[in-house]
Amino acid sequence: MEIDRKTLKALAADTRLDILKSLSKRRKMPSELSKELDLAASTVTEHLDRLEEAGLIRREETGHKWIYYQLTEKGESLVKPRVPIQFIIVLCLSLLIITAGFVYVNYYRGPDMTLPSTFGTESGGLAQSTKTTITGVNITNQTNTTNSTEIP
């Protein structure tokens, strides 16, 4: 779809956007749009003319006194995108969760599924050394502890 100057001008008014959204549900007469948007019939007619000039809506005469307006393909593609945004959001979130799970399993949990030791040391004030293997990497933790005595 190509957006030209007339289309941009037609989309510049909030009222015209409201009309497009309303027409996306079904075809309507100007009087219906006037009541729905709480605008004067002449104002709605003027906006409908601008939208028709831009090729976003078309006028449909039924052969009776009623005139309906409905979206063209161009107008429909602006109001209703072909791929729903909810689908794109769910797809992106799913990929993010899968990637996070992959990183967690491969980085934090090695093939032998051991976690680094982060437990405290026993009393005695001695330094302890703990070795844990995470995917073939040796890590040494040195912890110094001292006995504390409460002073009354």
Rosetta silent file (secondary structure, phi, psi, omega in degrees, C-alpha in Angstrom):
SEQUENCE: MEIDRKTLKALAADTRLDILKSLSKRRKMPSELSKELDLAASTVTEHLDRLEEAGLIRREETGHKWIYYQLTEKGESLVKPRVPIQFIIVLCLSLLIITAGFVYVNYYRGPDMTLPSTFGTESGGLAQSTKTTITGVNITNQTNTTNSTEIP
SCORE:     score description
SCORE:     0.000 S_00000001
   1 L     0.000  140.268 -178.583    0.000    0.000    0.000 S_00000001
   2 L  -109.230  131.389  178.691    1.228    3.434   -0.871 S_00000001
   3 L  -104.449  117.870  179.823    0.607    6.418    1.386 S_00000001
   4 L  -106.164 -174.906 -177.171    0.428    9.701   -0.499 S_00000001
   5 H   -62.389  -40.216 -179.993   -0.124   13.301    0.557 S_00000001
   6 H   -64.372  -38.322  179.675   -3.938   13.038    0.398 S_00000001
   7 H   -65.997  -43.526  178.797   -3.891    9.976    2.638 S_00000001
   8 H   -62.695  -41.497  177.738   -1.698   11.705    5.201 S_00000001
   9 H   -64.398  -38.862  179.898   -3.968   14.746    5.224 S_00000001
  10 H   -66.739  -33.394 -179.097   -7.012   12.523    5.633 S_00000001
  11 H   -84.554   -3.975 -176.095   -5.406   10.740    8.596 S_00000001
  12 L   -73.107  -21.244 -177.878   -4.371   13.990   10.273 S_00000001
  13 L   -99.585  134.209  179.202   -7.742   14.531   11.966 S_00000001
  14 H   -62.150  -35.338 -179.764   -8.801   12.447   14.965 S_00000001
  15 H   -62.516  -40.486  179.692  -12.430   12.543   13.823 S_00000001
  16 H   -67.153  -36.343  175.976  -11.504   10.897   10.532 S_00000001
  17 H   -64.408  -39.767  177.133   -9.611    8.192   12.380 S_00000001
  18 H   -64.055  -38.033  177.989  -12.695    7.593   14.523 S_00000001
  19 H   -64.675  -43.953  178.646  -14.798    7.328   11.369 S_00000001
  20 H   -61.294  -42.619  179.249  -12.386    4.773    9.889 S_00000001
  21 H   -63.817  -39.760  179.738  -12.479    2.716   13.079 S_00000001
  22 H   -67.041  -40.744 -179.905  -16.272    2.810   13.098 S_00000001
  23 H   -72.824  -15.305  178.550  -16.485    1.791    9.450 S_00000001
  24 L   -70.746  -21.228  179.388  -14.113   -1.117   10.106 S_00000001
  25 L   -78.998  -44.244  179.112  -16.939   -2.843   11.983 S_00000001
  26 L  -170.315  167.796  177.217  -19.531   -2.511    9.181 S_00000001
  27 L   -71.542  146.807 -176.421  -20.779   -0.124    6.493 S_00000001
  28 E  -141.688  159.758  174.304  -22.719    2.839    7.862 S_00000001
  29 L   -90.575  156.919  178.263  -24.795    5.803    6.812 S_00000001
  30 H   -56.808  -35.371 -179.907  -23.682    9.366    7.643 S_00000001
  31 H   -65.932  -36.615  177.004  -26.570    9.721   10.101 S_00000001
  32 H   -64.900  -42.967  178.878  -25.355    6.656   12.034 S_00000001
  33 H   -65.157  -37.950  179.444  -21.841    8.054   12.190 S_00000001
  34 H   -60.928  -45.413  179.599  -23.211   11.420   13.285 S_00000001
  35 H   -68.739  -42.767 -176.964  -25.061    9.862   16.227 S_00000001
  36 H   -64.408  -40.635 -176.750  -22.204    7.532   17.141 S_00000001
  37 H   -94.837   -2.283 -179.883  -19.546   10.263   17.146 S_00000001
  38 L    56.632   51.374  178.853  -21.863   12.971   18.501 S_00000001
  39 L  -127.276  160.605  176.566  -21.128   15.341   15.605 S_00000001
  40 L   -68.570  148.550 -178.615  -23.284   17.395   13.268 S_00000001
  41 H   -60.537  -37.205  179.481  -24.296   15.628   10.062 S_00000001
  42 H   -65.723  -36.173  178.709  -22.617   18.326    7.940 S_00000001
  43 H   -66.697  -44.342  179.410  -19.326   17.817    9.801 S_00000001
  44 H   -63.013  -42.446  179.389  -19.459   14.063    9.276 S_00000001
  45 H   -61.414  -40.880  178.277  -20.263   14.540    5.578 S_00000001
  46 H   -63.096  -43.571  178.503  -17.266   16.840    5.156 S_00000001
  47 H   -65.953  -38.407  178.302  -14.956   14.293    6.801 S_00000001
  48 H   -63.933  -37.417  177.586  -16.420   11.500    4.673 S_00000001
  49 H   -62.857  -42.781  178.705  -15.697   13.526    1.517 S_00000001
  50 H   -63.906  -41.600  179.408  -12.040   13.948    2.550 S_00000001
  51 H   -67.271  -35.045  178.380  -11.704   10.232    3.282 S_00000001
  52 H   -69.390  -40.083  177.002  -13.313    9.392   -0.051 S_00000001
  53 H   -61.084  -34.963 -179.712  -10.916   11.723   -1.919 S_00000001
  54 L   -79.750   -8.763  178.803   -7.996    9.926   -0.285 S_00000001
  55 L    81.101   19.728 -178.890   -9.373    6.566   -1.420 S_00000001
  56 L   -90.774  -25.766  177.099   -9.833    5.224    2.111 S_00000001
  57 E  -134.251  163.665  174.752  -13.623    4.805    1.897 S_00000001
  58 E  -132.965  150.446 -179.227  -16.161    4.464   -0.896 S_00000001
  59 E   -90.865  132.236 -178.947  -19.705    5.639   -1.223 S_00000001
  60 E  -123.920  112.694  178.660  -22.287    2.976   -1.937 S_00000001
  61 E   -93.383  132.788 -174.878  -25.699    4.027   -3.201 S_00000001
  62 L   -92.389   -3.036 -176.474  -28.385    1.399   -2.763 S_00000001
  63 L    93.206  -10.707  175.135  -30.838    2.774   -5.299 S_00000001
  64 L  -106.271 -161.754 -179.795  -33.047    4.099   -2.530 S_00000001
  65 L   -80.894   -7.206 -177.260  -32.569    7.259   -0.552 S_00000001
  66 L   -88.586  138.879  176.519  -29.915    5.656    1.701 S_00000001
  67 E  -122.759  125.936  179.705  -26.219    6.118    1.069 S_00000001
  68 E  -108.054  153.462  174.048  -23.723    3.892    2.835 S_00000001
  69 E  -121.902  138.858  177.432  -19.990    4.329    3.307 S_00000001
  70 E  -142.704  162.249 -178.190  -17.545    1.467    3.689 S_00000001
  71 E   -72.543  144.749  170.039  -13.795    0.988    3.793 S_00000001
  72 L   -87.695  178.116  177.070  -11.794    0.339    0.656 S_00000001
  73 H   -60.543  -39.882  179.418   -8.883   -2.123    0.637 S_00000001
  74 H   -62.621  -45.426  179.276   -6.533    0.772    1.297 S_00000001
  75 H   -66.761  -37.710  179.967   -8.588    1.953    4.272 S_00000001
  76 H   -66.905  -37.730 -179.830   -8.955   -1.556    5.616 S_00000001
  77 H   -68.338  -25.067  176.159   -5.201   -2.169    5.502 S_00000001
  78 H   -78.216  -37.506 -175.980   -4.666    0.943    7.631 S_00000001
  79 H   -85.146  -39.904 -178.355   -7.266    0.042   10.234 S_00000001
  80 L  -118.907   98.553  178.113   -6.813   -3.744   10.284 S_00000001
  81 L   -65.089  152.487 -177.114   -3.204   -4.848    9.778 S_00000001
  82 L   -65.124  -40.374  177.741   -2.752   -8.211    8.072 S_00000001
  83 L  -105.595  117.557 -178.459   -0.718   -9.676   10.964 S_00000001
  84 L   -62.653  141.077 -177.832   -2.300   -8.928   14.346 S_00000001
  85 H   -64.250  -31.204  178.859    0.016   -7.167   16.791 S_00000001
  86 H   -62.640  -38.207  178.811   -0.937   -9.618   19.559 S_00000001
  87 H   -62.818  -43.399 -179.574    0.509  -12.467   17.490 S_00000001
  88 H   -64.593  -41.851  179.920    3.798  -10.622   17.057 S_00000001
  89 H   -64.349  -45.431  179.982    4.028   -9.844   20.795 S_00000001
  90 H   -63.610  -40.192  179.072    3.323  -13.460   21.803 S_00000001
  91 H   -63.351  -44.825  179.195    5.874  -14.729   19.286 S_00000001
  92 H   -64.442  -43.457  178.607    8.588  -12.355   20.574 S_00000001
  93 H   -64.021  -38.671  178.411    7.893  -13.223   24.215 S_00000001
  94 H   -63.012  -44.673  178.318    8.023  -16.942   23.427 S_00000001
  95 H   -63.463  -38.435  178.171   11.393  -16.567   21.718 S_00000001
  96 H   -64.016  -43.707  179.848   12.697  -14.536   24.659 S_00000001
  97 H   -66.277  -41.465  178.347   11.608  -17.187   27.185 S_00000001
  98 H   -63.758  -42.490  178.583   13.124  -20.003   25.114 S_00000001
  99 H   -64.200  -43.193  178.777   16.404  -18.095   24.805 S_00000001
 100 H   -62.778  -40.694  177.182   16.495  -17.369   28.549 S_00000001
 101 H   -64.250  -41.023  177.976   15.878  -21.042   29.308 S_00000001
 102 H   -63.064  -44.806  178.637   18.633  -22.088   26.925 S_00000001
 103 H   -63.701  -42.397 -179.715   21.093  -19.641   28.512 S_00000001
 104 H   -61.834  -47.883 -177.176   20.123  -20.789   32.008 S_00000001
 105 H   -65.647  -41.588 -175.802   20.567  -24.477   31.206 S_00000001
 106 H   -83.666  -26.798 -176.915   23.871  -24.024   29.367 S_00000001
 107 H   -96.437  -51.398 -175.526   25.472  -21.343   31.550 S_00000001
 108 H   -86.028  -30.043 -179.577   24.279  -21.912   35.096 S_00000001
 109 L  -117.906  106.435 -178.571   23.592  -25.611   34.888 S_00000001
 110 L   -73.515 -176.026  179.268   26.388  -27.511   33.208 S_00000001
 111 L   -62.507  -29.559  178.881   26.069  -30.934   31.651 S_00000001
 112 L   -87.336    0.452  174.204   26.687  -32.494   35.090 S_00000001
 113 L    58.823   37.849  176.855   23.932  -30.243   36.544 S_00000001
 114 L  -103.241  145.211  178.051   25.960  -29.008   39.540 S_00000001
 115 L  -102.956  151.330  176.225   25.552  -25.579   41.047 S_00000001
 116 L   -62.600  144.772 -179.860   28.384  -23.521   42.540 S_00000001
 117 L   -79.115  122.782  179.779   28.719  -23.922   46.309 S_00000001
 118 L  -125.951   20.400 -177.953   27.622  -20.759   48.108 S_00000001
 119 L   -79.789  156.013 -179.267   27.086  -22.164   51.557 S_00000001
 120 L   -71.246  170.373 -179.139   28.707  -20.576   54.641 S_00000001
 121 L   -95.902  160.099  177.374   31.713  -21.961   56.447 S_00000001
 122 L   -74.676  166.030 -179.432   31.750  -23.783   59.723 S_00000001
 123 L   -70.687  163.029  178.832   32.884  -22.039   62.890 S_00000001
 124 L   129.404  -10.975  175.802   36.518  -21.971   63.878 S_00000001
 125 L    72.915   16.186 -178.822   37.739  -18.904   62.087 S_00000001
 126 L   -98.643  151.622  176.009   39.575  -20.870   59.403 S_00000001
 127 L   -81.390  135.951  178.373   39.517  -20.163   55.707 S_00000001
 128 E  -114.576  151.383  178.150   37.876  -22.869   53.687 S_00000001
 129 E  -118.700  129.776 -179.769   38.317  -23.599   50.042 S_00000001
 130 E  -121.669  129.523  177.790   35.452  -24.959   47.976 S_00000001
 131 E  -114.835  131.596  177.427   35.913  -26.246   44.454 S_00000001
 132 E  -135.596  137.873 -179.772   33.004  -26.726   42.111 S_00000001
 133 E   -99.168  125.335  175.301   33.141  -27.639   38.464 S_00000001
 134 E  -121.758  110.011 -179.242   30.813  -25.774   36.113 S_00000001
 135 L    45.017   48.316  173.903   31.085  -27.011   32.564 S_00000001
 136 L    83.475    7.701 -179.560   34.760  -27.819   32.944 S_00000001
 137 E  -109.592  129.237  178.479   35.847  -24.593   34.711 S_00000001
 138 E   -88.893  131.348  179.146   37.377  -24.780   38.193 S_00000001
 139 E  -123.479  131.326  178.660   36.268  -22.069   40.616 S_00000001
 140 E  -116.369  126.323  177.349   37.857  -21.597   44.037 S_00000001
 141 E  -108.457  128.992  175.893   36.066  -19.637   46.739 S_00000001
 142 E  -111.145  125.766  179.877   38.021  -18.420   49.785 S_00000001
 143 E  -127.904  127.214  176.200   35.961  -17.378   52.781 S_00000001
 144 L  -104.369  131.775  177.246   37.402  -16.044   56.039 S_00000001
 145 L  -128.018  152.114  176.481   35.306  -16.278   59.133 S_00000001
 146 L  -130.666  152.306  176.257   35.962  -15.260   62.696 S_00000001
 147 L   -79.187  132.284  177.871   34.253  -16.199   65.887 S_00000001
 148 L  -105.667  140.525  178.936   32.293  -13.328   67.291 S_00000001
 149 L  -117.824  134.252  178.552   31.698  -12.931   70.978 S_00000001
 150 L   -76.718  134.201  176.072   28.856  -10.875   72.380 S_00000001
 151 L   -99.158  125.380 -178.042   29.897   -8.152   74.779 S_00000001
 152 L   -71.030    0.000    0.000   27.396   -7.604   77.560 S_00000001
